[in-house]
Amino acid sequence: MAGHQEERRSAARGRLARAGALALAAALLAACGRGEFRLSGSVTIASALQRKAPRDNAVMFIIARNRGGVPVAVQRIVNPQFPVKFTFRSEDLIMPEVRPDTPLDIEVEMNAHGRLGQPQKGDLEGRHPSPVFPGERRVHIVIDRQV
């Protein structure tokens, strides 16, 4: 009788372990899906350009582009206070379904006219030196160029 009860307990523990493993696998698959896009970091401005940054009506754009140069996510920050922390989420995606293994180029544009992709004299820019991947944290970009 004791052996039979132990077999039932062992079978129950096995079912619980399998159910837990399945739940974990489902959670990991969901995290890899399009609903869980995340990429975060910070933006600073080079000391040589701090005085040249627009003070009023400043707009900073943080852009994630695929290797073909197509924007996949954009954030717009009005009157940024440095250092600026950012987090791209699914809501920031322009192109849905960015895969976790997609290399992305991250760049920053800052201006007082509020238009993205139309640099004018005096606008400031920066770029992460190497590609990053969705899910990365601590991506640091320095605004270090003036148009």
C-alpha positions as CSV (number, residue, x, y, z in Angstrom):
1,M,0.0,0.0,0.0
2,A,2.8,2.4,0.9
3,G,4.5,1.7,-2.4
4,H,1.3,2.5,-4.3
5,Q,0.9,5.9,-2.6
6,E,4.5,6.7,-3.3
7,E,4.0,5.9,-7.0
8,R,0.9,8.2,-7.1
9,R,2.9,11.0,-5.4
10,S,5.8,10.5,-7.8
11,A,3.4,10.6,-10.8
12,A,1.8,13.8,-9.4
13,R,5.2,15.5,-9.0
14,G,6.1,14.5,-12.6
15,R,2.9,16.1,-13.9
16,L,3.5,19.3,-11.9
17,A,7.1,19.4,-13.2
18,R,5.9,19.0,-16.8
19,A,3.2,21.6,-16.4
20,G,5.8,24.0,-14.9
21,A,8.2,23.4,-17.8
22,L,5.4,24.0,-20.3
23,A,4.4,27.2,-18.6
24,L,8.0,28.4,-18.6
25,A,8.4,27.5,-22.3
26,A,5.2,29.4,-23.1
27,A,6.4,32.5,-21.2
28,L,9.8,32.4,-23.0
29,L,8.1,32.1,-26.4
30,A,5.8,35.0,-25.6
31,A,8.7,37.1,-24.5
32,C,10.4,36.5,-27.9
33,G,7.3,37.6,-29.7
34,R,6.5,40.9,-31.1
35,G,4.7,42.1,-28.0
36,E,7.9,42.2,-25.9
37,F,10.3,44.4,-27.9
38,R,12.6,46.3,-25.6
39,L,15.8,48.2,-25.9
40,S,17.1,50.7,-23.4
41,G,20.0,52.9,-22.5
42,S,20.9,56.6,-22.1
43,V,21.9,59.6,-24.2
44,T,24.5,62.2,-23.1
45,I,25.9,65.2,-24.8
46,A,29.6,65.9,-25.3
47,S,30.8,68.7,-23.1
48,A,32.0,70.6,-26.2
49,L,28.5,70.7,-27.5
50,Q,26.5,71.4,-24.3
51,R,26.5,75.2,-24.9
52,K,25.3,74.7,-28.5
53,A,22.3,72.5,-27.6
54,P,19.0,74.3,-28.1
55,R,17.5,75.5,-24.8
56,D,13.9,76.1,-25.8
57,N,11.7,74.0,-28.0
58,A,14.4,71.4,-28.2
59,V,13.4,68.1,-29.7
60,M,15.5,64.9,-29.5
61,F,14.7,61.9,-31.6
62,I,16.2,58.5,-30.8
63,I,16.0,56.2,-33.9
64,A,16.6,52.5,-34.2
65,R,17.3,51.5,-37.8
66,N,17.8,48.0,-39.4
67,R,21.0,47.3,-41.3
68,G,19.3,48.5,-44.4
69,G,18.8,52.0,-42.9
70,V,15.0,51.7,-42.5
71,P,13.7,53.0,-39.1
72,V,12.1,50.3,-37.0
73,A,11.5,52.4,-33.9
74,V,11.5,56.1,-32.9
75,Q,11.1,58.0,-29.7
76,R,10.6,61.8,-29.5
77,I,11.6,63.7,-26.4
78,V,10.8,67.4,-25.9
79,N,13.2,69.6,-24.0
80,P,15.5,66.7,-22.9
81,Q,17.4,66.9,-19.6
82,F,20.7,65.1,-19.8
83,P,21.5,62.4,-19.2
84,V,18.4,61.1,-20.9
85,K,17.3,57.5,-20.2
86,F,15.2,55.8,-22.9
87,T,13.4,52.5,-23.4
88,F,12.1,51.4,-26.7
89,R,9.0,49.2,-26.3
90,S,6.6,47.5,-28.7
91,E,4.6,50.8,-28.9
92,D,7.6,52.6,-30.4
93,L,7.9,50.1,-33.3
94,I,7.2,51.4,-36.8
95,M,7.9,48.0,-38.3
96,P,6.2,45.1,-36.4
97,E,7.9,41.8,-35.6
98,V,11.5,42.9,-35.1
99,R,13.3,39.6,-34.3
100,P,15.6,39.3,-31.3
101,D,18.6,38.6,-33.6
102,T,18.1,41.7,-35.7
103,P,21.1,44.1,-35.5
104,L,20.0,47.7,-35.1
105,D,21.9,51.0,-35.5
106,I,20.9,53.6,-32.9
107,E,21.2,57.3,-33.6
108,V,20.1,60.5,-32.1
109,E,19.0,63.8,-33.7
110,M,18.4,67.0,-31.7
111,N,17.1,70.2,-33.0
112,A,14.8,73.2,-32.4
113,H,12.7,72.8,-35.6
114,G,11.1,69.4,-34.5
115,R,11.5,67.6,-37.9
116,L,13.2,64.2,-38.1
117,G,15.5,63.4,-40.9
118,Q,15.8,66.9,-42.2
119,P,19.1,68.1,-40.6
120,Q,19.7,71.9,-40.7
121,K,22.8,73.9,-39.8
122,G,23.3,73.8,-36.0
123,D,21.4,70.5,-35.4
124,L,23.2,68.0,-33.2
125,E,23.7,64.3,-33.8
126,G,25.1,61.2,-32.2
127,R,25.3,57.5,-33.1
128,H,26.1,54.3,-31.2
129,P,29.4,53.0,-32.5
130,S,28.3,49.4,-33.2
131,P,25.0,47.5,-33.9
132,V,22.9,46.5,-30.9
133,F,20.2,43.9,-30.5
134,P,16.6,43.9,-29.1
135,G,16.7,43.2,-25.4
136,E,20.0,45.0,-24.8
137,R,20.2,47.4,-21.9
138,R,22.8,50.1,-21.1
139,V,23.1,51.3,-24.8
140,H,24.9,54.6,-24.4
141,I,24.8,57.2,-27.2
142,V,26.8,60.4,-27.1
143,I,25.6,63.4,-29.1
144,D,29.0,64.5,-30.5
145,R,28.5,66.1,-33.8
146,Q,27.0,69.4,-35.0
147,V,25.6,69.7,-38.6
